[in-house]
Amino acid sequence: MSKTALITHQDCVRHEMSAGHPERPARIGAVLDELVAQGLFQMLEQIEAPEATRDQLLLAHPATYVDDLMARSPSQGSVQLDADTSMNEYSLRAALLAAGAGVKAVDLVVGGSFDNAFCCVRPPGHHAERAEAMGFCFFGSVAIAALHALQLDGISKVAIVDFDVHHGNGTEDIVGDHSQIFFCSTFQHPLYPGKFGANEVGRKINIPLPGGSGGDVFRREIERDCLPALRAFAPDLIVISAGFDAHRDDMLGGLSFLEPDFEWVTKELKAVAGEYCNGRMVSMLEGGYDLAALGRSAAVHVKALMS
């Protein structure tokens, strides 16, 4: 059994964009409740997420962007940042906690306290570009975690794998040119955000999947393109953008994954981590908007991390 940390914070639930918005506070409870129901929660060490520091945010974002976002944070009411992304008075703290969770997870895993960690936080982060909040995201939490890891002893290469139904455009924008970071994103296309960069042999792989694709297509593409390149890269740490909105029941996507597909990819990545990273993995919650499917999918993911 692997020693797995669960990093979360109750204040992530206080961020809310609007009534009926799919990226809603109940997402956190859906995951935690299912972990409890399956007897997994009690086997995990729960750690409270800290806020990311300014210096940690600046690993991924320019100071002008960070300052502007902080200045726009309302004391009451809400502020609209794009068509589907807004801030209430608790959003900035939640975003800082989400980014801080990834940094904390990296420190714990690289430091040897845990084999791996799952960050059950919101808002998600993989759409946040260097200087633009978008797609429910404010800070590039996974990118920040990866860049932070590269500052630590023993970490010279980090791999990011994103299996959310939407392309991790923000992560690609932030780390796409970084020679020490491998990036692989599987996603439905065409679908929001509708753009992705060119592949780079051995370092960056974007895998667009047609609408309606099921787990068989996903597994084939991961086995053919992602896993061999990941092994060739030989990372010291794997960071996962764990989005579960590719599930068949999710209303924001059109892929047809099921829980065994998320379990499979987690085990495959865990095998690579065992070969090259001393088992070191950090996973961060991204999408997943059907609450029942999200809870079940996240639970099989966490169970695979713990195995």
N, C-alpha and C positions, 0 to 999 in steps of 0.2 A: 504493500500500500504506500502511495505517495503521501507526503505531508503537505496538505493544501490549506492555504489561508483564504478566508472570505473577507474581503475589504468592502465596507459600505458605510453609509452615514444616514441617519434619519432625516437630516436636512435636505437631502437630495429629493425628498418627497414634497418639499415646500415650493419648489419651482413648478410653475404651471403657466402655460402660454395662453390658453383660452378654454372655455367650456367645450367639451366635445373634441378637443385636439387629440389626435392619436398618440402623441408622445406625452402620455399623461402620468400623473403620480402613481396610479395603481400598478404600473409596470413593475416597480420595485417590489411591492407586496406580492404580486403574482409569482415572482421568482422565489422570494424568501419563503412564502407559504408552501410552495411545492417542494422546496428543499426540506422543510419541516415534515411535510406529509410523507416524504419518501425516507425519512430517518437520516438524511444526509447532514442537515443543519447541525445536529447535535455532535457530529463527528468532525466538524470544521472548527478551526479557531477563528473567532470573529474579531476583526481589528477595525477600529474606527478610522476612517479616511481623514487625513489632514488636508488643509487647503494648500494648493500649490503656491510656491513663493513667486514673487515677481521675476527673479532670476530664472526660475524654472520655466515660466511662461515665455521668457525671452529666448529660450532655446529654439522655439518654433515660430514665434510671432514678433514683428517689429514693435518697438516701444510705443510708437504712435497708435498702433492698433489696440494694444493693451490699455493704454491711457484713455483712448476714446471709448472703448467698451465700458470701462469702469466709470467714466464720466456720464455715460448714457444710462447707467443703472438707476432706475427710478426709486424714490423713497416710498412711493405708493402708486397704485395703478399699474399700467404696463406701457412698454415702448416697443413699437414694431420695428424689427431690423430688416426683414424681407417678407415675402408673401406668406411664409409659413413659420417664421421664427420671431419670437418676441420674448421680452424679459419682464417679469414682475419683480417685486422688491427682494425676492429670495433667489432669483435666477443666477445672479453673479456668484453668490456664495456656493450654490449647487455646482456651478461650472468649475469653480476653483477646487471644490472637493473632488469632483470627478477627475480632474487633471491630477490632483494631489494623490488620489488613490493609486493611479498608475505608477507614479514616482515611488510611493511607499512600497508597492508590490515589488518593483524592481529592486529596491534596497533590501527587502526581506529575502527575496529569492537569490539574488546575487550574493548576499551576505551569508547564505547557507541556513537561515532560520527555517525556510520552507523549500520544498521541491518546486512548487508552483503556487499560483494564486489566481483567484477569480475576483474581479472588481465589479460588484453589483451596484452600479452608480448610474445616474442620469444627471444632466443631459448627455446624449452621445457626443462623439467628437469627430468622427472621420470625414465629415463634410466641411469642417471649418478649415478654410484655406489660410495662407500666411496672414492675410490682412482682410479677411472677409468672413463674417458669420453667416451661415446658410444651412438649410436642410436640418433644422432643429439643433444645430451645433454651434458652439461658441469658441472653445479652445480645442486644438488638436491633441486630445489626451494621449492617444496611442503614439503619435509622433513625439510628443514631449517625453513619454516614458522611454522610447527607444533612444532618443538623443541624450537623455539623462544617463541611460545605461552605458553609453559609450564613454562617459567620463569616469567610470568605475574601473578599478583594477581588474584585470582578467577578461574584460569585455572589449573586443576590437571589431566584432561584427555582430549585427543584430538583424534578424529576419522578422518581417511583419507579414502576417497572412490575414486577409480580410475576406470572410465568406458571407457578409451581409448581402441582401438582395440588391442593394444600391452600390455603385462604385465608390471606393474610398478616395474621392477626388481631392479632399483636403489633405489627407495623408500623403498622397502622391505629390501634391503641390509643395508640401513642406520638405519631404525627404526624397523626392523622386530623382534628384541629382546627387545624392549622397553616396559616395563610393563604398561606405562601410555598412550600408543598409540594403537589404534585399526586400523587395516589395512584391507581393502577389495578391491580386484582388479578383475574385470571381463575382459576377454580378449579372443581372438581367439587362439585356440591351435590345431595343431601346427602352430606356426608363430613366427617371431622374438620377443624376443630374445631366445625363445625355452627352457627357464628354469624358474622354480618357486619353492618356498619352500613349505614345508608341512604345512597344516592348524593347527592352535592351537585354541582349543575350547575357544570361548568367546573373542578372541583377534586378530586372523589373519585368513582371509578367502580368498583363491584364487579360482576363479570360471572360469575354462577353458570352452570355448564354441566352439563347432565344427564349421568349416567353413560352411557358408551358413545360419547360425542361424539368425533368424529375431528377431524383438522386442518382439514377444510372448515368445520366449525362455528366452531372457534377463529378461523380467518382472517376469517370473515364478521363475527364479533363485534368483533374487534380493528379491522377496517377501518371498521365502522359506528360504534362507540362510543368506542374508545380513541384512535385516531390523530387524528381531528378535534379532540377535546378536548385532546389533548396539544399539537397545533400551536397551538390557540387560547391555551393557557397560555404557550407560548413559553419553555420553561425555559432556564436557563443551563448545566444539567448534567442528565444522565439517569443514574440508578442502577437497576440491574436486580437483582431477586431471581430468580436463574436456577436454578429447580428443574426437574429433568428427569424427575420421577416421573409426569408426564402421559403418558409413553411407553406404548405398547401393551403392552410386556413387563414393566412395573413391577408389583410385587406389592402395593403399598400404595395404588394408585389404580385407577380404572376408566375412564379416558379412553383414547383410542386414537391419540395423536399419534405421528408418526414423525420421524426425523431431519430431513427437509426442512422440517417445520413449525417446528422450533427455528431452523433456518437462516433461514427466511423472516421470522420475527418479529424476529430479530436484525438482519437487513438493513433491515427497515422502521423499526426504532428508530434504527438508524445513519443512515438517511436524514433522520429528524427531527433528530438530533443535528447532522448536517451543515448543516441549514437554520438552526438556532437556537442551537446550543451550541458552535460552532467544532469540532464533532466530539467533544466531551468526553462520554465514557461510562465508567462504572465498573460492572462486573458481579461479583456475588458468588454463589458456589455455595450453593444451598439443598438441596432434596431430590434424589432419584434413587437408587434402591436395587437395581435390577437392574444388576449391575456392567458387563456388556457393553453394555447400552443406555445406561447413564450415560456410559461412556467415549466411545461413538460420538456421542452427543448433545452432550456438552460439547465434543468436538472440532469439530463443525460450527459450533457457537456461536463458539468461539474463532477458527476460520478466517474466519467472517464478520466478526468484529471486526477481524481483520488485513487484510481485503480493501480 
